[in-house]
Amino acid sequence: MTNPADGLKDAMWHFLMTKGQKTNIPALKEYVYKLIALTTQKTAGQKKGISWSELDMVLFSVIVEATALVLSGELDKIEIGGVRDGDTKRHSN
């Protein structure tokens, strides 16, 4: 699958082009773990837990960081075992 933004010649859309982003893997991991903590807490978002008002921002942060990971090209470097372009079947050795 190709990135439709790569065909645009407008500098305004550079951030959506392949190699147009830098990854921040520590931030992505932090947001994913926060999302897991938020969704598995048993405090119903009370003071001792994570407030449910943070859910939208955490979800959006995961989306932004995951998008940057894809657009940076770094994800292509770590794909293994023939899993590419939506092929979710793991190949056994």
Phi, psi and omega in degrees: 000138181253157181277118181297336181288339182296336180278349181281140180256008183273124181298336181299332184261010182305323183295342178264358181276155177302136184071015181269001181228157172252144181279155172222074185299320177301321179293318178301313179299317180301313181293321178296316179294324177294320177298317178297315179298318182295317184280344180253357180293152182247025183255000182057031177074020178287177188307323183283348178252192177273131182293137178294344177294344179275349187302312182301316181292321179294314178300314180296322179296320176298316180298314181296313182291324177293320177297317178298322179297316179294312184291335181290336184091352181294327180295323178299326182289333185256000176294133182228164173065023177077011179277105183216152171046051174087358177283106185266001179284126177277134180267129179272150181270000000 
